[in-house]
Amino acid sequence: MGEDSEHHDDLDYRHAPGTRVHYRARTRATDLAAVGRLALQLPGALFGLLLVGLVARVLQSATGIPYGVPVGLWLAAGALAFHPPTEALLARYLLRLGRPLPHELAVLAPVWREVTARAGVDGSRYQFWIEEGEELTASGAGGHLVIVTRRALETLPTSQLAAVLAHELGHHTAGHAWAQLLGWWYALPGRLARWALAAAARSGRRRIRDVPPFAVVLSGALVALAGYRALFVTFGLPLLLLALPFLIAAVSRRTELRADRHAAALGFGPPLAQVLTAEPEEDGPGLLRRLLSSHPDHRTRLHHLQRHL
């Protein structure tokens, strides 16, 4: 992006600098979509707690460290993810984001002030971060992070940039962003275990060539029998776990529509529709990919936006 003056500023500023802004008494809530996401992420969190507990038992036997110390630290670390300095570390070193440069902040600051003023929210509580992405989007993470792609910052006129930011503010004020981060953190041990098992499986496939075919068939039959017994004893609950990724994706798509509605309620419906219309989308994704997608397709989002324009 060039100098600030080159950026196309077409935003209708209803709250110019010096204008009094009335903040709502309660600017954060937890809507049903956020509650649903937390509920669906609970099995993953419990499995993560089980794994951390097993590791804590091993540490206690090997080193004498009390069992509750690693478990307590892991549980407490989830709360640290909402601590602004900790969020900044996560953004910089985990998400590989950068802080906006002065000329970029000069574009973002007045637009963000207008968005948050219309919502009655104190915008100074949030941190801006820049992602080197090619999409015309922004995203919200944790309790205070607002992430904008460099392409969106450089190419969108201020009215459309405001619409994108209003969408992300909707995620924050409805509790979507912190619910997603909390679920991600407490399910992390399970993901690490899955990656380790996948690596072991790849190694095992290379060695299985030396195993007699009869032994391979027998092992497969035993695994199938054990799986059948597990399903019978648990009344088929493991099958519900297989459905969780699809359910979480469905709830995530619902949160996107709710955030669109939030942006439209602040008066940014038309520019948000312009962003969705201009952004190219992959043609004809498969059914499985659509079911596991965290975002609705643009046609669906535009259809729902029509009700609020």
C-alpha positions in Angstrom: 0.0 0.0 0.0 1.2 3.5 -0.7 0.7 6.6 1.3 -2.4 7.1 3.4 -3.9 9.5 0.9 -3.9 6.9 -1.8 -6.3 4.7 0.1 -9.9 5.0 -1.2 -11.8 6.4 1.8 -15.5 6.1 1.1 -16.7 5.3 4.7 -19.6 7.3 6.1 -18.1 8.5 9.4 -21.0 9.0 11.9 -18.6 9.3 14.8 -15.8 11.8 13.9 -12.9 12.3 16.3 -14.0 14.4 19.2 -17.6 13.0 19.0 -18.9 11.6 22.2 -19.3 7.8 22.0 -21.8 6.0 24.2 -20.6 2.6 25.3 -23.0 -0.2 26.1 -22.9 -1.4 29.7 -22.4 -5.0 28.5 -20.3 -5.3 25.3 -19.6 -9.0 25.5 -22.0 -11.9 25.5 -22.0 -15.6 24.8 -24.6 -16.5 22.2 -26.1 -20.0 21.6 -23.6 -20.7 18.8 -20.7 -20.1 21.1 -22.3 -22.3 23.8 -22.9 -25.0 21.2 -19.3 -24.9 20.1 -18.1 -25.2 23.7 -20.4 -28.2 24.3 -19.2 -29.9 21.1 -15.6 -29.3 22.0 -16.1 -30.8 25.5 -15.2 -34.4 24.5 -11.9 -33.3 23.0 -11.1 -31.3 26.1 -11.9 -34.2 28.4 -9.7 -36.5 26.3 -7.0 -33.9 26.5 -7.4 -33.8 30.3 -7.1 -37.6 30.3 -3.8 -37.5 28.4 -2.4 -34.8 30.5 -3.4 -36.8 33.6 -1.6 -39.9 32.3 1.6 -37.9 31.6 1.3 -36.4 35.1 1.1 -39.9 36.6 4.3 -40.9 34.7 6.1 -37.7 35.9 5.0 -38.3 39.4 6.4 -41.9 39.3 9.7 -40.8 37.7 10.4 -37.5 39.4 8.1 -37.2 42.4 6.4 -34.1 41.0 2.9 -34.1 42.5 0.2 -35.2 40.1 -1.8 -32.0 40.4 0.9 -29.7 39.4 1.1 -30.5 35.6 -2.7 -30.8 35.5 -3.2 -27.5 37.3 -0.7 -25.7 35.1 -2.3 -27.0 31.9 -5.8 -26.0 33.1 -4.5 -22.5 34.1 -2.7 -22.0 30.8 -6.0 -21.9 29.1 -6.9 -18.8 31.0 -3.6 -17.2 30.1 -4.6 -17.3 26.4 -6.9 -14.4 27.2 -4.2 -12.3 28.9 -3.3 -9.6 26.3 0.5 -10.0 26.7 0.2 -13.7 26.2 -2.1 -13.2 23.3 0.6 -11.0 21.7 3.2 -13.8 22.1 0.8 -16.3 20.5 0.1 -14.0 17.7 3.7 -13.2 16.9 5.3 -16.7 17.5 2.5 -19.2 16.9 0.4 -17.5 14.3 3.4 -15.7 12.7 1.6 -12.3 12.6 3.1 -8.9 12.5 2.1 -5.5 14.0 0.7 -2.9 11.6 3.2 -0.3 10.4 2.4 3.3 11.2 0.9 4.1 7.8 -1.2 0.9 8.0 -2.4 1.8 11.5 -3.3 5.3 10.2 -5.8 3.6 7.9 -7.1 1.0 10.4 -7.5 3.3 13.4 -10.3 5.6 12.2 -12.1 2.8 10.5 -12.0 0.7 13.7 -13.1 3.6 15.7 -16.2 4.1 13.5 -17.0 0.4 13.7 -16.7 0.1 17.5 -18.5 3.4 18.1 -21.5 2.2 16.1 -21.5 -1.0 18.2 -21.0 0.9 21.5 -17.8 -1.0 22.2 -14.4 0.3 23.5 -12.2 -0.5 20.6 -9.0 0.2 22.5 -9.3 -3.2 24.2 -8.4 -4.9 21.0 -5.0 -5.5 19.3 -4.5 -5.3 15.5 -2.2 -7.8 13.8 -1.4 -8.2 10.1 -1.4 -11.5 8.3 0.5 -12.0 5.0 -2.5 -13.5 3.3 -4.1 -13.2 -0.2 -7.7 -13.3 1.0 -9.9 -10.2 1.4 -10.7 -11.1 5.0 -10.0 -10.4 8.6 -10.3 -12.8 11.6 -10.8 -12.6 15.3 -8.9 -14.8 17.8 -8.8 -15.1 21.6 -10.2 -12.3 23.6 -8.6 -9.3 22.0 -6.9 -10.1 18.6 -8.2 -8.6 15.4 -6.2 -10.0 12.4 -6.4 -8.3 9.0 -4.8 -9.7 5.8 -2.4 -7.4 4.1 -4.3 -7.7 0.8 -7.6 -6.6 2.5 -5.8 -3.6 4.0 -4.2 -2.6 0.8 -7.0 -3.2 -1.7 -10.4 -2.7 0.1 -11.9 0.8 0.3 -12.6 1.9 3.8 -16.3 1.1 3.7 -15.6 -2.6 2.8 -12.7 -2.7 5.3 -15.1 -1.5 7.9 -17.6 -4.2 7.0 -15.0 -6.9 7.3 -13.9 -5.5 10.7 -17.5 -5.3 11.9 -17.9 -8.9 11.0 -14.9 -9.8 13.2 -16.2 -7.6 16.0 -19.4 -9.6 15.9 -17.3 -12.8 16.6 -15.7 -11.1 19.6 -18.9 -9.6 21.1 -20.8 -12.9 20.7 -18.1 -15.1 22.3 -17.2 -17.0 19.2 -13.5 -16.1 19.2 -12.8 -17.0 22.8 -14.8 -20.2 22.6 -12.9 -21.4 19.6 -9.5 -20.6 21.2 -10.5 -22.3 24.5 -11.6 -25.5 22.6 -8.4 -25.4 20.5 -6.1 -25.2 23.6 -7.8 -27.9 25.7 -8.0 -30.3 22.7 -4.3 -29.8 21.9 -3.0 -32.9 23.7 -5.4 -35.0 21.7 -4.2 -33.5 18.4 -0.6 -34.1 19.4 -1.4 -37.7 20.3 -3.1 -38.1 16.9 -0.1 -36.8 15.1 2.2 -39.2 17.0 -0.1 -42.1 16.2 -0.2 -41.1 12.5 3.6 -41.0 12.4 3.8 -44.4 14.1 1.3 -45.8 11.6 3.4 -44.5 8.7 6.4 -46.2 10.2 4.4 -49.4 10.8 3.2 -49.5 7.1 6.8 -49.6 6.0 7.6 -52.5 8.3 4.4 -54.5 7.7 5.8 -55.8 4.4 8.0 -58.2 6.5 5.0 -59.5 8.5 3.4 -62.8 7.2 0.0 -62.1 5.6 -1.7 -64.5 8.1 -0.5 -62.3 11.0 -1.8 -59.2 9.3 -5.2 -60.7 8.8 -5.4 -62.0 12.3 -4.3 -58.6 13.8 -7.0 -56.8 11.7 -9.7 -59.3 12.8 -8.7 -58.7 16.5 -8.8 -54.9 16.1 -12.3 -55.2 14.4 -13.5 -57.4 17.2 -12.3 -55.0 19.9 -13.9 -52.1 18.0 -17.2 -54.0 17.9 -17.1 -54.8 21.6 -16.3 -51.2 22.4 -19.3 -50.0 20.4 -21.5 -52.6 22.1 -20.4 -51.7 25.7 -20.6 -47.9 25.1 -23.9 -48.0 23.2 -22.3 -46.7 20.1 -21.0 -43.5 21.6 -17.7 -43.6 19.6 -19.8 -43.2 16.5 -21.0 -39.9 17.9 -17.4 -38.8 18.2 -17.0 -39.4 14.5 -19.8 -37.0 13.9 -18.2 -34.2 16.0 -16.1 -32.6 13.3 -19.2 -32.3 11.1 -21.2 -30.8 14.0 -18.5 -28.4 14.9 -18.2 -27.2 11.3 -22.0 -26.7 11.1 -21.9 -24.6 14.3 -18.9 -22.6 12.9 -20.9 -21.8 9.7 -23.7 -20.6 11.9 -21.3 -18.2 13.7 -20.3 -16.8 10.4 -23.9 -16.0 9.5 -24.4 -14.4 12.9 -21.3 -12.2 12.5 -22.6 -11.1 9.1 -25.9 -10.2 10.7 -23.9 -8.1 13.3 -22.1 -6.2 10.6 -25.4 -5.6 8.8 -27.0 -4.3 12.0 -24.2 -1.7 12.2 -25.0 -0.5 8.7 -22.3 -2.4 6.9 -24.5 -4.9 5.0 -24.1 -3.5 1.5 -20.3 -3.2 1.6 -20.0 -6.6 3.1 -22.1 -8.0 0.3 -19.7 -6.2 -2.1 -16.7 -8.0 -0.5 -18.4 -11.4 -0.8 -19.3 -10.7 -4.4 -15.8 -9.6 -5.4 -13.9 -12.4 -3.7 -13.5 -15.4 -6.0 -14.6 -18.7 -4.6 -13.6 -22.3 -5.6 -16.2 -23.8 -7.9 -18.0 -26.9 -7.0 -16.3 -28.2 -3.8 -17.2 -31.8 -2.9 -19.9 -32.7 -0.5 -17.5 -33.8 2.2 -15.5 -30.7 1.9 -18.6 -28.5 2.2 -19.8 -30.4 5.3 -16.4 -29.9 7.0 -16.0 -26.3 5.9 -16.0 -23.7 8.7 -17.4 -21.0 6.5 -20.6 -21.0 4.4 -20.2 -20.5 0.7 -20.6 -16.9 -0.5 -24.0 -17.6 -2.1 -25.4 -18.7 1.2 -24.0 -15.7 3.0 -25.3 -13.3 0.4 -28.8 -15.0 0.7 -28.9 -14.5 4.4 -27.5 -10.9 4.1 -30.4 -9.9 1.9 -32.8 -10.1 4.9 -30.7 -7.3 6.6 -30.0 -5.0 3.8 
